[in-house]
């Protein structure tokens, strides 16, 4: 009898361990996060001017987010940040939108926009209000939050290096990202967030010849080993992505993962923004980490249309981004993106729970 009880106890322990999310690799989970996580609302006075000029475009920008630290405290595990180069400082210190409408709140009272460094905003001149005006300040707060919550699950951060010209010729023309700028971006993250808080391509690649080979052999860290960490994905493609990869085969020495295509040495994490893309599930099952979107441009929220949200969840994409982890405060809608159950923004990936159930029933 004692032997039987001992065997049952061992079996129970093994079952608990196999069902414990901490033992899962980070590619076998699914998280919800925010899109343009830093964004504040356009001031109402300026927004009215914008609406009169372009009602359709104004509707697409009619959203805002609570402070990033509040998002993390809620349980969100994905953020999206945008960065602009400002080598000399002052490039975005006085947005033209401040002159287009009266009685707007003051901007940048601390005058941080006059200093050199990466700036964080959505659209120069127009959608410029941000919970963090500088990338460095955001990183420092993320570090402080992480060190105050050392057991947090890994935070996925998509990072867009913005340098596209506006269709409006009067808007400020951004500086173009160069190899030097990307090196500076890497060093800024390593310095202000801290290398000890990062999961990098080198860590995932390990002893494998290429990063993709490591991914296809399921060499992602477990949740337990990824606690207290951040993992960055570069939101760029084509020439800009290739510039980041250049001279760094398999992203050796780089901080960010690249949006590289399957079949390339750098392929590990990638964007598939259409949640109904039929390729997503297959890519996830192979070992890649995929980011997709539950909504865009406020359209799904205005229509209370959950079809893309459900498609994103069912696709198995590990990162699902939304503007509506909370209901809109800008228009009436019941649309909100969260998982069922107590853990609203994290769950075991359904593609792998289904596989486990199927294998047990055989």
N, C-alpha and C positions, 0 to 999 in steps of 0.2 A: 504493500500500500504506500509506504514512504517513497519507494522508487517511482511509483506512478505519479504521486503528488509532485515529486521533484521534476519529473519530465513535463508535467502539465505547467508547472511554474516557469520552466525554461521556455516552453512553447509560448506562454503568454507574454513573456518578456520580448521574445523575438517578434511576435506579432505587433506589440506596441512599438518596437523600433522600426519595423517596416512601414507602419502607418504614421510615424512621426515625421511631420514636414521637414524638421531639421536635417533628416537624413537624405532628403531629395536634392539632386543637383539643381542649380538655379534655372536650368532650361526646362524644368518640369513643373513650374508653377505658373500662375497667371495673376497679373496685377493690374490695377486701374490707376491712372495718373492724370495729370492736368496738361492741357495744351496752352502754350504761352503763359506758363505758370506765374510769371512775374507781373502780369498785366493788370493795371488799374483801368477804370473806366475813363473814356474821353470825357472831359468836363462838359456838363450839360449845355453851357452857352456855346462852346465850340462845336459840340455835336449837332446842335440845331443848324448852325451855319453849314456844316458838312452835309446834313440831310437835304438841305435846299439845293445843294450842288449835285449830289449823287445819292439818291435815296437807297438804291440797291446796295452800293458799296457800304454805306453807313450801317445798314442792317447787319452786314457780315461782321462788323466790328463792335456790335452792340452787346458786349459782355465784359465781365471783369472777374478777377479772382481774389479770394481772401489771401492774407499774407502767406508766404511759402511755409514758414514755420508752423502756422496753423494747419496748413494742408498736411504736413508731416505728422503733426499731433493727431490728426483725424485718422491716419493710417494709410494715406496715399503713398505709393512706393515708386512713383514715376513723376519726374518733372521735365518740362521743356523750357530751355533757356535760349535766348538769342543774343549774339554778341556782334558789336560793331567795333572796328579798329578806330582808335583816336590817339595816334602816336604823339601828337603835340599838345593835345588837350584843347577844349573849347569848341570843338567841331559841332557838338550838339547842345551847347550851353544855353542857347536862346532859340528854341523852336519857333518857327514862323507862326504857328498856330496861336501862340500867345497874343499876336497882334490882330488876329482875325475876329476876335469876339471880346467884348468888355467883361469886366468883373469876374475874371478867372482867378483861382487861387494862385499864389506865388509858386514858382518852380525852382527847385534846387537852392533852397536857402543856405545850405551848407557849402555851396559852390564847388561840389566835387566834380562837376562836369568840366571844370576848367583844367583839371589835372589830366596828364596823359594816362592811358590805360584803356582796357576794353569797357565799352558801355553797353548797357542792357535796356533796349526799348523795342517797340514793335515796328512802328512806322515813323520815320523822322518827320518833323514838322506837325504831324497830326495826332498819331496815337503814341505819345511819348511818355505818358505818366506810368511809372513803374515802382513796384515795391523796393526794387534795388536799381539805382541808376548806374552803378558800376558792378561789373562781374566779380571783381575782387571782394567787394563787401558781401555779396551773396555767398561766395565760397567760404568766407570767414564765419558767417552765421551758420552755414551748413556744418562746418567743422565743429563749432561750439555745440550745436544741437546733437550731433552724432556722439560727441564725447559725453554729453549729459544722458544719452540713451544708448549705451554701448552694445546692447543686445538687439538693436533694431535690425530688421531684415534689410538686405541690400537695396539701395535706392538706385533705380535706373534713371539716368539723365540723358535726354537727347539734346544735343547742342548744335544750333544752327549758326554758322559763320556768315553773317549777312553782308553783302556788298553789291547787291543789285541796284541799278539805277531806277528811279521812279519815272513813270510816264509823264509826270509833271516836271517840266524843265526848271521850275523855280525851286524845287526841293534840293536839299543838300545832297551832293553826290558822295556816297560812301567810299572809303579807301578800300582798295582791292586786297583780298587775302593773298599773301605770298608765302613762300616756303619759310621765310623769316618770321612772318606773323604766326604761322602754325607752330613753329618752334616756341615762340613766345606764349602762345595759348597753352601748350603742354606744360611749360615751366610755371606758368601762373597757377594752373590747377594743382600741380605738384607742390608748389610753395604755399598757397593760401588754403588749400584743403588738406594737404599733407599726403605724402606717399603711403603712409600707413593706413590711410582710409580708402585706398584705391584697389580695384581689381583691374589689371591691365592685360593687354593681349599677351605679353610675355608670360604672365602667370598662368594663363589658360593654355598657351602653347606647350609649356613645359619641355619635355624631351622629344616631342614630336617634330618632324621636319618642317611642317607648315602649321599655321594657325588653323586652317580648315581641316587638316588631318586630325588635329586634337579635338576639334568640335565634332567631327564625324565619329570619333571614338569616345564621345561623351565625357570629355575631360573637363567639363565645367566644375567649379567648386560646389560643394554642398551648401545648403542654407546655413548650416551650423558654422562652416568655415568662412562664410561670406558675411556674417553678422558684423555690423559696424562699418560696412564698406559702401562705396559708390562705384558705379560702372557707367562709363560715358560712351555714347554712340554719336558719331559725327553725322549730322543731318546735311549731307552734301552728296552729289553724284557727279559723274562725268569728269570734266577737267579739274574741278576743285577737289573732288575726292582723290583723283589720281595724284594731284600735287601733294596731298597729305601722305599718301602711301609712298611716293617717290623716295628712293634711297632707304626705305624701311621695309624690305620684303617681309611678308607675314607680320607687318606692323611692329617689327623689332624696335624696341626703345620708345615706341609711341605710347601715349596715355589713353587716347580714344580708340575705340573700335571704329572701323570704317563701314560705310554702307556698301560693302563689296558684294559682287554677284556670286552666286553658287558656281563652283568650279574654279575659282581663283584662290591663290594661296592665302589671301586676307579675309576670306568669307567666314563670318561667324555670327554677326548681328546685322540685320537689314530692315529696311522699311518696305512694307506693303500696305499703303494707306487705304486701299479699297478693301474693306473687311469681307467682301464677297469674292475676292480673288481666290479661285479654286486651287491655286498652288500653295496657299499658306499652310494647310494641314500637313501636306507632304514635306515641306521644308522644316516644320516644327518637329515632325517625327524623325527626321534625319539628324537633328541635333542643333540646328540653327535657332537663334533667338530672333523673333519677329516682332516688330512694332506695327500696330494698325490703329485705325481711328474709329470710334463709335459715332462720331458726329463731326460736322464741319460747317463753318459759316453761319451758325445758329439755325440752320434749316430744319434739322431733325427735332430740335427743341421746340421751335415754333409750331411745327405740325404734330408734336407729340408722337413722333414716328420712331418706334423702337426696333425697326427691322435691321438697321445697320448695327445697332448695339448687340442684338441677339446673334447676328452673323459673326461679329467680332468675337464674342464669347465662344461660340461653337467652333470657330476656326482653329482655336488652340493658340492663336498668337499670344505670346507671353506678356506683351505690353499693350494695353488698350488705353488709348488717350481720349479725353473728353474735356469739354468746357463745362460739363454739368454733373459733377460729383455732388453738387447741391443744386436745387431748383433755381431757375433764373429769378433774379430780382429786377430784371429789366422789362419783362413781359410775362403775362400769365401763362403758365404751362406746368403740367405735372411731370414733365420729362426729367428723369434723373438716371444716372448710370451707376449701378452698384450690383454686386453679386447678392444672391440670396443668402440668408443665414447671418450669423453674428459677425463674421469677418467680411465686411462689406467691400473691401478693396483688395483682398488677397484670397487665393484659393489654390488648391492643387489643380494642375492643368487637367481639364476633362479628357483630353486625348489620351493621357497616360493612366488616368483612373479607369477609363473604359478598357484599355488594354489589360490592366491588372485584373479587372473583373472577368474579362473573357478568358484569360489564361487559367483562372481559378476554377472556372466552370467546365473546363475540358477534362 
